[in-house]
Amino acid sequence: MTKLIDQTPEDLNQVNGPSLAEQWFGDVATAGMRALCKALELPDDCRETADQLVPALLGDWYSRRFGITPPTSTDITDDGSPFEYSVVVAAPRPEVRLLVEPQSPQQPTNPVSNWVAGWATLRSLEEQGLVDLSSAEIVRDLFEPRSGDAGFGLWLGAVIRPGGQPMIKAYFDPNTDGADNTYLVVAEAMERLGYAAGWTWLSRHALENPRIPIPFVSLDLTDADDSRIKVYGGAAARDAASLDDYLIPLPGYVPGTARKFSDDLLGPGTIFDQRRPLICWGMTSRDRERPTQGTLHLPVRCHVDNDQTLVRRIHRMLPASDAQALERAVRAVANRPLTADSGLIAWVSRKLGPGAPHVTAYLSVEGYRGTPA
């Protein structure tokens, strides 16, 4: 096991200072992204990219203050903070990411006003040459909120990595036309985008039970050959053993991978009795008939007493350099001791397949310090 970092949160945290309630959303997000780039030792140009990208993603709500009441009931975070960080380690290239729920001028933001604000942001990003909206336009009418079952309208994700332009992703809620029609909406979207055979594979091997929820679908907003569509499905599994059985159909999956990941991170015998894991099934235009990758997302904050426990377990899982990088990232955005509570590290995911594990930690802003659920 590698040695944990001795520094306190204050030694590394780049966003300490005035209380979050007094700070602008944009200032906090920019400082957090810069701190994460530094923690992962990314080149200076990545920090410069963060400085430019955060205002582009947040738009006119960049200068809105956190306040003491969440602006939305978003599922991005437990406490209602409208953005979330994530970092990728144990991969060919480390990454820093930001996921945001665009806010409307009128508060509180609801799925319809979030949809309008999100598309306004996408148009602005298109004008700056940062996105290709052709695929999103094809399915736009399918995902526009029309039902009380819709949890959100449009989320936007940004990926910053060394050596390239940032990648922007759009996340859509497939429950837009009611929960009973979710599978029909996803099937139609995939058919329009040329993935009808891919939906057939998913419906036979991963989503054969209509009661398995599909909380969101994402698109890479680029015209590259390896741009992806991702379908996020709830796992029909209550424990790690049955989770492993569920993943057997995934091409290239090594049996035992999911169980070991869960056991190492959460402890053997963990029962998913609060939030179920998510499986992300990813496809590209290079292979439209079946997933080319799968990613297991574990709701870690439900299963540990505090974030320091998770950090210790991560040190046992990963090579020393990757574990230390991830710990530096966690401490860089922590505004409390890691031993005080759980929830700063909300989810941890691992790609399933050959090669490096590609581990991602999803980090909450904790702007309103909600209780993990």
C-alpha positions as CSV (number, residue, x, y, z in Angstrom):
1,M,0.0,0.0,0.0
2,T,1.3,3.5,-0.9
3,K,1.8,6.2,1.8
4,L,-1.0,8.6,2.2
5,I,-0.4,12.3,1.8
6,D,0.4,14.0,5.1
7,Q,-1.0,17.4,4.1
8,T,-4.3,18.8,5.5
9,P,-7.0,20.0,3.1
10,E,-5.8,23.6,3.7
11,D,-2.3,22.7,2.3
12,L,-3.7,21.8,-1.1
13,N,-7.1,23.3,-1.4
14,Q,-7.3,26.1,-4.0
15,V,-10.8,27.3,-3.2
16,N,-10.6,28.0,0.5
17,G,-11.3,31.6,1.5
18,P,-14.8,33.2,1.8
19,S,-17.7,30.8,2.5
20,L,-19.1,29.3,-0.6
21,A,-22.4,31.1,0.0
22,E,-20.6,34.4,-0.8
23,Q,-18.7,33.2,-3.9
24,W,-19.8,33.1,-7.5
25,F,-20.5,29.7,-9.1
26,G,-18.0,30.5,-11.8
27,D,-15.2,31.5,-9.5
28,V,-15.5,28.3,-7.5
29,A,-15.7,26.1,-10.6
30,T,-12.7,27.8,-12.2
31,A,-10.6,27.6,-9.0
32,G,-11.6,23.9,-8.6
33,M,-10.7,23.0,-12.2
34,R,-7.4,24.8,-11.9
35,A,-6.7,23.0,-8.6
36,L,-7.5,19.6,-10.1
37,C,-5.2,20.3,-13.1
38,K,-2.4,21.2,-10.7
39,A,-3.1,18.1,-8.6
40,L,-2.8,15.8,-11.6
41,E,0.3,17.7,-12.8
42,L,-1.3,18.6,-16.1
43,P,0.5,21.1,-18.3
44,D,-0.1,24.8,-17.8
45,D,-2.2,25.0,-21.0
46,C,-4.8,22.8,-19.4
47,R,-5.3,25.3,-16.6
48,E,-5.6,28.0,-19.3
49,T,-8.2,25.9,-21.0
50,A,-10.2,25.7,-17.8
51,D,-10.1,29.5,-17.4
52,Q,-11.7,29.8,-20.9
53,L,-14.0,26.8,-20.7
54,V,-15.8,27.4,-17.4
55,P,-17.2,30.8,-18.5
56,A,-18.3,29.3,-21.8
57,L,-20.2,26.5,-20.0
58,L,-21.7,28.6,-17.3
59,G,-22.7,31.7,-19.3
60,D,-24.6,34.4,-17.5
61,W,-24.9,32.4,-14.3
62,Y,-21.1,32.4,-13.9
63,S,-21.5,35.5,-11.7
64,R,-24.4,34.2,-9.6
65,R,-23.6,33.6,-6.0
66,F,-24.0,30.2,-4.3
67,G,-26.2,31.5,-1.6
68,I,-27.6,29.3,1.1
69,T,-30.4,27.6,-0.9
70,P,-29.7,25.2,-3.8
71,P,-30.9,26.7,-7.2
72,T,-32.3,23.4,-8.3
73,S,-33.1,19.9,-7.2
74,T,-30.5,18.5,-9.7
75,D,-29.4,14.8,-9.6
76,I,-25.8,15.9,-10.5
77,T,-25.1,16.2,-6.8
78,D,-26.9,15.1,-3.6
79,D,-27.0,18.7,-2.2
80,G,-28.2,20.6,-5.2
81,S,-24.9,22.1,-6.3
82,P,-25.3,22.6,-10.1
83,F,-21.9,21.3,-11.1
84,E,-19.6,18.4,-10.3
85,Y,-15.9,17.7,-10.9
86,S,-14.4,14.4,-11.8
87,V,-10.8,13.2,-12.4
88,V,-9.5,10.2,-14.4
89,V,-6.3,8.3,-13.3
90,A,-4.8,4.9,-14.2
91,A,-5.4,5.7,-17.9
92,P,-3.1,6.6,-20.9
93,R,-3.8,10.3,-20.2
94,P,-5.2,11.8,-17.0
95,E,-8.3,13.9,-17.3
96,V,-10.1,16.6,-15.4
97,R,-13.8,17.0,-16.1
98,L,-16.7,19.3,-15.2
99,L,-20.4,18.4,-15.4
100,V,-22.9,21.2,-15.2
101,E,-26.7,21.7,-15.2
102,P,-27.2,25.0,-17.0
103,Q,-29.2,27.4,-14.9
104,S,-32.0,29.7,-16.1
105,P,-32.4,33.4,-15.3
106,Q,-35.6,32.6,-13.4
107,Q,-35.2,30.5,-10.3
108,P,-35.6,27.8,-9.4
109,T,-34.4,26.0,-12.5
110,N,-36.7,23.2,-13.7
111,P,-36.3,20.7,-16.6
112,V,-37.9,23.0,-19.2
113,S,-35.9,26.1,-18.3
114,N,-32.7,24.0,-17.9
115,W,-33.4,22.7,-21.5
116,V,-33.7,26.2,-22.9
117,A,-30.6,27.4,-21.0
118,G,-28.6,24.3,-22.1
119,W,-29.4,24.8,-25.8
120,A,-28.5,28.4,-25.5
121,T,-25.1,27.4,-24.1
122,L,-24.6,24.8,-26.9
123,R,-25.3,27.5,-29.6
124,S,-22.7,29.7,-28.0
125,L,-20.2,26.8,-27.9
126,E,-20.9,26.1,-31.5
127,E,-20.2,29.6,-32.5
128,Q,-16.8,29.2,-30.7
129,G,-16.0,26.1,-32.7
130,L,-16.0,23.9,-29.6
131,V,-18.9,21.5,-30.6
132,D,-20.5,19.8,-33.5
133,L,-24.2,19.7,-32.9
134,S,-25.3,17.5,-35.8
135,S,-26.0,14.4,-33.8
136,A,-27.7,16.3,-31.0
137,E,-30.0,18.1,-33.5
138,I,-31.1,14.7,-34.9
139,V,-32.5,13.6,-31.5
140,R,-33.4,17.0,-30.0
141,D,-37.2,16.6,-30.3
142,L,-37.1,13.2,-28.6
143,F,-35.5,14.5,-25.4
144,E,-37.2,17.8,-25.0
145,P,-39.0,17.6,-21.6
146,R,-42.7,16.9,-21.9
147,S,-43.5,15.0,-18.7
148,G,-43.3,15.4,-15.0
149,D,-41.1,12.3,-14.9
150,A,-38.2,14.2,-16.5
151,G,-35.6,14.9,-13.9
152,F,-33.7,17.4,-16.0
153,G,-33.5,18.9,-19.5
154,L,-29.8,19.0,-20.5
155,W,-26.5,18.5,-18.8
156,L,-23.2,19.5,-20.3
157,G,-19.9,17.8,-19.6
158,A,-16.4,19.0,-20.5
159,V,-13.2,17.0,-20.6
160,I,-9.8,18.6,-20.3
161,R,-6.8,16.4,-21.1
162,P,-3.2,17.1,-22.2
163,G,-2.5,17.5,-25.9
164,G,-5.8,18.4,-27.4
165,Q,-8.9,20.5,-27.6
166,P,-11.4,20.0,-24.8
167,M,-14.3,17.6,-25.6
168,I,-17.9,18.6,-24.8
169,K,-20.6,16.1,-24.1
170,A,-24.4,16.4,-23.9
171,Y,-26.5,14.4,-21.4
172,F,-30.2,13.8,-22.1
173,D,-33.0,12.5,-19.9
174,P,-34.8,9.7,-21.7
175,N,-37.7,9.9,-19.3
176,T,-38.8,13.1,-21.0
177,D,-42.0,11.4,-22.3
178,G,-42.8,9.5,-19.1
179,A,-41.1,6.6,-17.5
180,D,-43.2,4.1,-19.3
181,N,-41.8,5.4,-22.7
182,T,-38.2,5.5,-21.7
183,Y,-37.1,2.5,-23.7
184,L,-39.1,3.7,-26.8
185,V,-37.3,7.0,-26.7
186,V,-33.8,5.5,-26.4
187,A,-34.6,3.0,-29.2
188,E,-35.8,5.8,-31.5
189,A,-32.8,7.9,-30.7
190,M,-30.4,5.1,-31.4
191,E,-32.1,4.2,-34.7
192,R,-32.0,7.8,-35.9
193,L,-28.3,8.0,-35.1
194,G,-27.6,4.7,-36.9
195,Y,-27.3,2.4,-33.8
196,A,-30.5,0.3,-34.3
197,A,-28.4,-2.9,-34.1
198,G,-26.7,-1.5,-31.0
199,W,-30.1,-1.1,-29.3
200,T,-31.0,-4.6,-30.3
201,W,-27.9,-5.9,-28.5
202,L,-28.6,-3.8,-25.4
203,S,-32.2,-4.9,-25.2
204,R,-31.2,-8.6,-25.5
205,H,-28.2,-8.6,-23.2
206,A,-28.3,-5.6,-20.8
207,L,-31.7,-3.9,-20.7
208,E,-34.0,-6.9,-21.3
209,N,-36.0,-6.0,-18.2
210,P,-38.0,-2.8,-18.8
211,R,-37.9,-2.1,-15.1
212,I,-34.1,-1.4,-15.3
213,P,-34.0,2.4,-15.3
214,I,-32.1,4.4,-17.9
215,P,-31.3,7.7,-16.2
216,F,-29.5,9.4,-19.0
217,V,-28.0,9.1,-22.5
218,S,-24.9,11.0,-23.6
219,L,-23.4,12.1,-26.9
220,D,-19.9,13.3,-27.7
221,L,-20.4,16.5,-29.5
222,T,-17.7,16.0,-32.1
223,D,-17.6,14.7,-35.7
224,A,-14.6,12.3,-35.0
225,D,-14.9,8.7,-36.0
226,D,-14.6,7.6,-32.4
227,S,-17.3,9.9,-31.0
228,R,-19.6,7.9,-28.7
229,I,-23.1,7.4,-27.7
230,K,-23.4,6.2,-24.1
231,V,-26.5,4.6,-22.5
232,Y,-26.4,4.5,-18.7
233,G,-28.5,1.7,-17.2
234,G,-29.2,0.8,-13.7
235,A,-27.6,-2.6,-12.8
236,A,-30.1,-5.4,-11.9
237,A,-27.8,-6.6,-9.1
238,R,-28.0,-6.3,-5.4
239,D,-24.4,-7.5,-4.7
240,A,-21.0,-7.7,-6.4
241,A,-21.4,-11.4,-7.4
242,S,-24.6,-10.9,-9.3
243,L,-23.2,-7.7,-10.8
244,D,-20.4,-9.7,-12.3
245,D,-22.8,-12.2,-13.8
246,Y,-24.7,-9.3,-15.3
247,L,-21.6,-8.0,-17.2
248,I,-20.6,-11.3,-18.8
249,P,-22.1,-10.4,-22.2
250,L,-19.9,-7.3,-22.6
251,P,-17.4,-8.0,-25.3
252,G,-13.9,-8.3,-23.8
253,Y,-15.1,-8.4,-20.3
254,V,-12.9,-10.4,-17.9
255,P,-15.0,-12.3,-15.4
256,G,-14.4,-11.3,-11.8
257,T,-13.4,-7.7,-12.7
258,A,-16.5,-6.0,-11.3
259,R,-16.6,-8.2,-8.2
260,K,-13.0,-7.4,-7.4
261,F,-13.4,-3.7,-8.0
262,S,-16.5,-3.6,-5.7
263,D,-14.8,-5.7,-3.0
264,D,-11.6,-3.7,-3.0
265,L,-13.5,-0.4,-2.9
266,L,-16.5,-1.1,-0.7
267,G,-15.6,-4.3,1.1
268,P,-16.6,-7.9,0.4
269,G,-20.3,-8.7,0.7
270,T,-21.6,-5.2,0.1
271,I,-25.3,-5.0,-0.6
272,F,-26.5,-2.2,-2.9
273,D,-29.6,-1.4,-0.8
274,Q,-29.6,2.4,-1.2
275,R,-28.5,3.4,-4.7
276,R,-27.8,0.7,-7.3
277,P,-24.6,0.8,-9.4
278,L,-24.8,2.2,-12.9
279,I,-23.4,0.5,-16.1
280,C,-22.4,2.8,-19.0
281,W,-22.6,1.0,-22.3
282,G,-20.6,2.9,-24.9
283,M,-20.6,2.6,-28.7
284,T,-18.9,4.4,-31.5
285,S,-19.5,4.8,-35.2
286,R,-16.7,2.3,-35.8
287,D,-18.9,-0.5,-34.3
288,R,-22.6,0.3,-34.2
289,E,-23.8,-3.2,-33.4
290,R,-22.5,-3.7,-29.8
291,P,-20.8,-1.8,-27.0
292,T,-17.1,-1.2,-27.5
293,Q,-16.7,-0.3,-23.8
294,G,-18.5,-0.7,-20.6
295,T,-17.9,1.3,-17.4
296,L,-19.1,0.3,-13.9
297,H,-20.1,3.2,-11.6
298,L,-20.3,2.5,-7.9
299,P,-22.2,4.8,-5.5
300,V,-19.4,4.8,-3.0
301,R,-20.7,7.5,-0.7
302,C,-23.5,5.2,0.5
303,H,-21.2,2.6,1.8
304,V,-18.4,4.3,3.8
305,D,-18.4,6.4,6.9
306,N,-16.0,9.0,5.5
307,D,-14.0,9.9,2.5
308,Q,-10.6,9.1,4.1
309,T,-11.7,5.5,4.2
310,L,-12.2,5.6,0.5
311,V,-8.8,7.2,-0.1
312,R,-7.1,4.5,1.9
313,R,-8.8,1.8,-0.1
314,I,-7.9,3.5,-3.4
315,H,-4.3,3.4,-2.3
316,R,-4.6,-0.4,-2.0
317,M,-6.2,-0.7,-5.4
318,L,-4.0,1.5,-7.7
319,P,-0.3,1.9,-8.5
320,A,1.3,4.4,-6.2
321,S,1.6,7.3,-8.7
322,D,-2.1,7.0,-9.7
323,A,-3.3,6.7,-6.1
324,Q,-1.3,9.7,-5.0
325,A,-2.6,11.8,-7.9
326,L,-6.2,10.9,-7.1
327,E,-5.7,11.8,-3.4
328,R,-4.1,15.1,-4.3
329,A,-7.1,15.8,-6.4
330,V,-9.6,15.0,-3.7
331,R,-7.8,17.1,-1.2
332,A,-7.5,20.0,-3.7
333,V,-11.2,20.6,-3.7
334,A,-12.1,19.5,-0.1
335,N,-13.4,22.2,2.1
336,R,-13.4,20.0,5.2
337,P,-11.3,17.2,6.7
338,L,-11.8,13.9,4.8
339,T,-12.5,12.1,8.1
340,A,-15.5,14.4,8.8
341,D,-18.1,12.8,6.5
342,S,-18.7,10.9,3.3
343,G,-20.0,12.4,0.1
344,L,-17.1,14.4,-1.3
345,I,-16.3,11.3,-3.4
346,A,-19.7,10.5,-4.6
347,W,-19.1,7.8,-7.2
348,V,-16.0,5.9,-8.4
349,S,-16.0,4.2,-11.8
350,R,-13.8,1.7,-13.7
351,K,-13.7,0.8,-17.3
352,L,-14.3,-2.9,-17.9
353,G,-12.1,-4.5,-20.5
354,P,-8.4,-5.1,-21.3
355,G,-5.8,-2.5,-20.6
356,A,-5.4,0.1,-17.9
357,P,-8.4,0.3,-15.5
358,H,-9.2,3.9,-16.2
359,V,-10.5,4.9,-12.8
360,T,-12.7,8.0,-12.4
361,A,-13.6,9.7,-9.1
362,Y,-16.6,12.0,-9.1
363,L,-16.1,14.8,-6.6
364,S,-18.9,16.9,-5.1
365,V,-18.6,20.7,-4.6
366,E,-20.6,20.3,-1.4
367,G,-21.9,23.8,-1.8
368,Y,-24.9,23.0,0.4
369,R,-23.7,19.9,2.2
370,G,-26.6,17.6,1.6
371,T,-26.9,14.2,3.3
372,P,-25.6,11.4,1.0
373,A,-28.4,9.2,-0.3
